[in-house]
Amino acid sequence: MLRLREGEYACYSLNDVTAHTALEVSCFAAEPAALEISQDRRILGVFELNSTEDRQLLSGIRLSGADASALRLKAVRGTVDIETLTTKTDR
């Protein structure tokens, strides 16, 4: 599990991303929090997380096609525990 406190971020390299690829993030937030997800400096969304001990699933986040790409997850408010990142292709 990766813990991101407010202002902290983590970057991941993605290769061979198609236009039909979606990202799914499984995470936890013990307090109200917000997670910003971006791909190659383009913000894909800022996701509000509830204060709960239950796993929260962010799904259907569309990625742009690229041979090589950088994915960044940043805690813009509160603390977020990232459990898994999964890419899924529709085709």
C-alpha positions as CSV (number, residue, x, y, z in Angstrom):
1,M,0.0,0.0,0.0
2,L,1.2,3.5,-0.9
3,R,0.3,6.3,1.4
4,L,0.1,9.8,-0.1
5,R,-0.3,12.7,2.3
6,E,-1.6,16.1,1.2
7,G,0.8,17.5,-1.5
8,E,2.6,14.2,-2.0
9,Y,2.4,12.4,-5.4
10,A,3.6,9.3,-7.1
11,C,4.4,8.8,-10.8
12,Y,4.1,5.6,-12.8
13,S,5.3,4.7,-16.3
14,L,2.8,3.3,-18.8
15,N,3.7,1.7,-22.1
16,D,1.6,0.8,-25.2
17,V,-1.5,2.6,-24.0
18,T,-4.4,2.5,-26.5
19,A,-7.3,4.9,-26.8
20,H,-9.5,2.0,-25.4
21,T,-7.6,1.8,-22.1
22,A,-9.2,2.8,-18.8
23,L,-7.6,3.1,-15.4
24,E,-9.0,1.7,-12.1
25,V,-7.7,2.8,-8.7
26,S,-8.5,1.0,-5.5
27,C,-7.8,3.2,-2.5
28,F,-8.7,4.1,1.1
29,A,-9.2,7.4,2.9
30,A,-9.6,7.5,6.7
31,E,-10.5,11.2,6.4
32,P,-12.2,13.3,3.7
33,A,-9.6,13.5,0.9
34,A,-9.2,14.4,-2.8
35,L,-7.0,12.5,-5.3
36,E,-5.8,14.2,-8.6
37,I,-5.0,11.8,-11.4
38,S,-3.1,13.1,-14.5
39,Q,-1.5,11.6,-17.6
40,D,1.4,13.5,-19.2
41,R,0.5,16.7,-17.3
42,R,-3.2,16.5,-18.4
43,I,-5.5,16.2,-15.5
44,L,-7.9,13.3,-15.9
45,G,-9.9,14.2,-12.8
46,V,-9.9,15.2,-9.2
47,F,-11.8,12.5,-7.2
48,E,-13.4,13.2,-3.9
49,L,-13.0,10.4,-1.4
50,N,-15.3,9.8,1.6
51,S,-14.0,9.2,5.1
52,T,-14.5,5.5,5.5
53,E,-12.6,2.3,6.3
54,D,-14.0,0.7,3.2
55,R,-12.2,0.3,0.0
56,Q,-13.1,3.0,-2.6
57,L,-12.9,2.2,-6.3
58,L,-12.3,4.8,-8.9
59,S,-13.1,3.3,-12.3
60,G,-13.6,4.1,-15.9
61,I,-10.9,6.7,-16.0
62,R,-10.1,7.0,-19.7
63,L,-6.4,7.2,-20.7
64,S,-5.1,8.8,-23.9
65,G,-3.3,6.5,-26.3
66,A,0.5,6.7,-26.2
67,D,3.6,4.5,-26.8
68,A,5.0,5.8,-23.5
69,S,3.2,7.8,-20.9
70,A,3.6,9.1,-17.3
71,L,0.7,8.7,-14.8
72,R,0.7,10.9,-11.7
73,L,-1.5,10.5,-8.6
74,K,-1.4,13.4,-6.1
75,A,-3.2,13.8,-2.8
76,V,-4.5,17.4,-3.1
77,R,-6.4,17.1,0.2
78,G,-6.1,14.7,3.1
79,T,-4.3,11.4,3.1
80,V,-5.0,8.6,0.5
81,D,-3.8,5.0,0.7
82,I,-3.4,3.6,-2.8
83,E,-3.9,-0.2,-2.9
84,T,-3.9,-1.0,-6.6
85,L,-3.7,0.6,-10.0
86,T,-5.1,-1.5,-12.9
87,T,-5.4,-0.8,-16.6
88,K,-8.1,-2.4,-18.6
89,T,-8.6,-2.4,-22.3
90,D,-12.1,-2.5,-23.8
91,R,-11.0,-4.5,-26.8
